[in-house]
Amino acid sequence: MRKLSGFLLTVLLFVGLIGSGAAAQAAQTAAADDILPRLTAIPGMKVLAERPTDPGYRYFLMSYRQPVDHRHPDRGTFDQRFTLLHKSVDRPMVLYTTGYNLRDLPTFRSEPTQIIDGNQISVEQRFFTPSRPEPADWTKLNIWQGATDHHRLVTALKKIYSKKWISTGASKGGMTSVYHSRFYPGDVDGVVAYVAPNDVKNKEDSAYDRFFESVGTDKQCRDRLKDLAAESLRRRVPMVAKLDALAKSQGLTFGILKTTDRAYENSVMDLEWAFWQYSLQSDCATVPDPRTVSTEALFTWVDGIAGLTSYSDQGLAPFIPYYYQAGTQMGSPYPKFPNLKGLLKYPGIYQPRSYVPSEIKMRFDPAAMSDVDRWVRHQGRHLMFLYGRNDPWGAEPFRLGIGTRDSYWYDVAGLNHSGRLIDKLPDAQRGKATSAVQRWAGVSGQQARTFNGRLDGYDELQVTRPPL
């Protein structure tokens, strides 16, 4: 090999040093951009797993240590699960409040997440397993404690995700996002609450009776559903026998409601509600004629709509925290069921106390929802409420008030309990709603994600179905 001249050797060495320095700097930048060590550096934060997801994202199943009682943080802790869909620390964050159990879904992005092209955390609600203290002190399951869980988690993650935050959720998750902002209005920059009930006066439920007298565009469909529920109770003996056989084959029990007959009656009272919650007007064509349907076909259809095993011990177990909150603060609907007059055997059974084990004590606080409602009407800001007009849960919705600022309220004709309603709005309303969410998130003017395909078509509410 020929010797290099001194000048050329110096030049090459200099270039080599520059290259190695650039490589080292790139390595340092890559290490700094790795979100994993930044997450695990937060006290109380654990990364339980990382799962494959779509290009441009990282997805983590995580937990964060929370006090059982935020007023007395020294009296025990529990680990609250959540997921993180990470895009970039330079993008806004969406807090998706599930209101229920967490679903480990690496490709799920809520509608607001898509609109702002952001990151997303999805949080399991306290007392839904496994995010439940052991032993469970049920008096610590209330809307303030839950809101404070979210406040602590948001505060911790804002050390990393310092851009704007949007909160969203559907059904009880939508309610939860509102409760969080009521107690901690500075945590997020906007709230998008889907199909969120607002039962301000728990003993006044006439709105639901009016709803079932007018829902949809087909009176014949409404009447047929009412007649089917009545016919199901007239055939109680053979229908309960079939439910007994089904439960036995699946190893189900009915200890909470005491008997299969009581569980069956609750499911029949759910029939109209469940149909309109999950079906569309076009599904009226599938409703059988109560005068000619066989008992076998009737059982199959009612089971498919109302879920006849929903009130088994095993069916109730995942939703006991929901029923506890409904029976202590949130309220619950109780239509009068005039079509079932003379056919019901258990007056007063259709309420949350019936679905929670008797050893768990409950006392209703009528002031809780009135307080939240006042805050929305008089102090709420950057709120968006969306409802499907055919959804029974929307019969008692949140309403904006004289003190509500920069906020929006929509209902979509013909739609049900869907968690993806912005895309279903008429063009002008969709544009206005999309712009508001982007503006709140600090990305106003940026192009919204097109709502189509596998990711965009996913609706978590279709796999989150409490009996009520």
C-alpha positions, -999 to 999 in steps of 0.1 A, spaced: 0 0 0 13 34 -9 19 59 19 -5 88 21 8 123 21 8 142 54 -18 167 41 -41 140 27 -38 120 59 -48 150 80 -78 157 58 -90 121 61 -85 120 98 -105 153 102 -133 139 81 -133 107 101 -135 126 133 -164 147 120 -182 115 109 -177 97 142 -189 128 161 -220 130 139 -227 93 146 -223 98 183 -246 128 183 -272 109 163 -269 80 188 -274 105 217 -304 120 199 -320 86 193 -315 77 230 -330 110 241 -360 104 217 -366 69 232 -398 73 251 -394 42 272 -367 54 297 -385 87 301 -417 68 311 -401 45 335 -383 74 352 -416 87 365 -421 75 401 -449 49 403 -450 43 365 -445 8 351 -444 -4 315 -460 -38 316 -456 -46 279 -449 -31 245 -470 -44 216 -468 -41 179 -489 -13 164 -491 8 133 -461 24 117 -453 58 132 -465 48 167 -454 28 198 -479 12 220 -474 4 257 -495 -13 283 -487 5 316 -497 11 352 -495 40 376 -496 37 413 -525 56 428 -536 62 464 -568 43 474 -579 75 491 -565 108 476 -574 126 508 -553 102 528 -526 90 504 -508 71 532 -536 46 536 -527 22 508 -523 22 470 -533 3 439 -520 1 404 -542 17 378 -538 3 343 -536 24 312 -523 22 276 -502 47 257 -502 51 220 -471 72 215 -466 93 183 -444 122 194 -438 144 223 -443 173 199 -479 162 193 -509 169 215 -523 142 238 -557 127 241 -569 113 274 -594 86 267 -614 79 298 -629 44 294 -652 46 324 -649 8 326 -623 -19 321 -593 -12 299 -592 -30 265 -557 -37 254 -561 -26 217 -529 -15 200 -547 -1 169 -575 18 187 -575 56 182 -605 76 193 -621 101 169 -604 131 186 -570 114 184 -574 110 147 -587 146 142 -556 161 160 -532 134 149 -520 130 184 -509 107 211 -534 88 233 -537 73 267 -567 51 276 -573 47 313 -590 20 332 -615 33 358 -607 26 394 -623 -5 409 -627 -22 376 -604 -52 378 -575 -54 379 -573 -17 388 -590 -24 422 -576 -20 457 -574 -52 478 -593 -52 500 -618 -29 483 -632 -1 503 -661 8 481 -667 42 498 -636 53 479 -653 47 445 -668 81 437 -665 107 410 -640 129 429 -616 100 436 -618 89 400 -612 125 387 -582 128 410 -568 95 396 -568 112 362 -554 145 376 -524 127 390 -518 107 358 -521 138 336 -498 158 359 -472 130 358 -473 126 320 -472 164 313 -436 163 323 -431 145 290 -461 155 269 -462 192 273 -484 201 244 -522 206 246 -544 179 260 -579 168 250 -601 145 271 -627 122 255 -648 92 263 -681 76 254 -711 67 275 -698 63 311 -664 73 297 -679 105 284 -694 112 318 -660 105 334 -643 130 312 -668 157 323 -664 148 360 -626 151 356 -628 186 341 -654 197 367 -629 190 395 -597 198 376 -607 223 348 -570 232 341 -559 197 333 -571 195 297 -578 221 270 -610 206 257 -635 178 264 -653 157 237 -680 137 254 -699 111 234 -734 98 243 -729 108 280 -761 106 302 -767 133 328 -793 121 353 -796 153 374 -828 142 392 -827 105 397 -863 101 407 -876 120 376 -874 96 347 -903 107 325 -879 116 297 -873 79 291 -910 72 288 -913 100 262 -883 87 244 -898 52 239 -931 67 227 -914 87 199 -880 70 190 -874 63 153 -897 69 124 -918 37 125 -946 35 151 -952 -1 140 -917 -10 150 -921 7 184 -954 -11 190 -940 -45 179 -910 -42 203 -934 -34 232 -956 -63 223 -926 -86 221 -915 -77 256 -951 -84 269 -952 -117 250 -919 -127 265 -934 -123 299 -966 -142 290 -943 -171 279 -923 -167 311 -924 -204 321 -910 -220 290 -886 -191 284 -872 -193 320 -868 -231 315 -847 -224 284 -826 -198 303 -821 -223 331 -808 -249 306 -786 -223 289 -771 -212 322 -765 -247 333 -747 -255 301 -724 -225 306 -719 -229 343 -737 -196 352 -753 -188 385 -779 -163 398 -769 -156 434 -770 -118 432 -806 -117 418 -815 -149 438 -834 -167 410 -834 -172 372 -869 -159 370 -859 -125 385 -829 -123 362 -852 -131 332 -876 -103 341 -848 -78 342 -836 -88 308 -871 -85 293 -873 -50 308 -841 -43 289 -854 -54 256 -867 -21 241 -837 -2 256 -811 -26 242 -827 -26 208 -825 11 203 -791 14 220 -774 -10 196 -797 -12 165 -807 11 138 -841 20 123 -832 -4 94 -831 -33 120 -868 -30 126 -872 -54 97 -857 -81 119 -882 -77 147 -904 -108 148 -942 -108 149 -952 -116 185 -984 -132 174 -967 -159 152 -931 -163 165 -923 -197 181 -910 -198 216 -877 -211 204 -873 -182 179 -885 -157 205 -859 -169 230 -831 -167 204 -841 -132 193 -846 -118 228 -812 -133 239 -795 -117 209 -809 -83 217 -810 -81 255 -786 -109 265 -805 -132 287 -774 -142 307 -765 -106 314 -780 -108 349 -762 -139 359 -735 -135 386 -709 -139 359 -726 -113 337 -729 -88 364 -694 -92 379 -675 -69 355 -701 -41 359 -705 -41 397 -684 -9 399 -707 8 374 -739 -2 392 -723 9 425 -717 44 411 -751 45 394 -767 37 428 -746 61 448 -740 92 427 -746 89 389 -783 79 389 -800 54 367 -831 52 344 -863 36 355 -890 38 327 -926 30 337 -931 1 312 -968 6 307 -968 -22 281 -958 -47 309 -985 -37 333 -998 -68 351 -970 -90 338 -941 -79 362 -937 -100 394 -909 -80 411 -917 -43 416 -887 -21 422 -861 -47 411 -850 -27 380 -824 -5 398 -787 -7 407 -791 -19 443 -804 -52 428 -772 -58 409 -746 -52 436 -739 -79 462 -758 -72 494 -726 -70 515 -715 -39 496 -734 -10 513 -748 18 491 -763 52 499 -774 76 471 -761 112 471 -785 134 451 -762 164 451 -734 149 430 -750 152 396 -766 185 404 -732 199 412 -717 187 379 -747 200 359 -744 234 374 -707 235 366 -714 226 329 -741 253 326 -724 281 345 -686 275 343 -679 249 316 -656 258 287 -643 240 257 -669 213 260 -684 192 232 -713 169 237 -725 145 209 -755 122 210 -773 97 187 -809 108 185 -821 72 186 -801 64 217 -821 60 249 -791 71 270 -795 105 253 -830 110 268 -814 129 297 -783 146 282 -759 172 293 -770 207 282 -751 239 277 -760 269 298 -757 307 300 -723 305 315 -709 278 292 -682 292 269 -668 281 235 -688 248 237 -709 227 213 -738 203 215 -749 180 187 -773 151 181 -772 130 150 -805 118 135 -810 81 132 -779 71 152 -776 51 184 -751 46 212 -721 51 189 -688 66 200 -679 80 166 -703 108 158 -683 138 146 -678 120 112 -716 114 110 -725 151 114 -738 171 84 -709 187 65 -712 222 81 -714 209 116 -687 184 110 -663 211 98 -672 233 128 -667 205 153 -634 193 137 -621 229 137 -630 234 174 -612 202 185 -581 211 165 -582 246 178 -584 234 214 -555 211 207 -534 238 193 -533 223 158 -559 246 141 -556 246 104 -538 212 101 -555 186 80 -578 162 98 -574 125 94 -598 109 69 -623 87 88 -622 53 70 -605 20 71 -598 -5 99 -585 20 124 -610 47 118 -640 24 117 -634 9 151 -660 17 177 -651 6 213 -687 9 225 -698 -20 203 -677 -43 225 -684 -25 258 -720 -35 267 -732 -33 303 -767 -47 308 -781 -12 313 
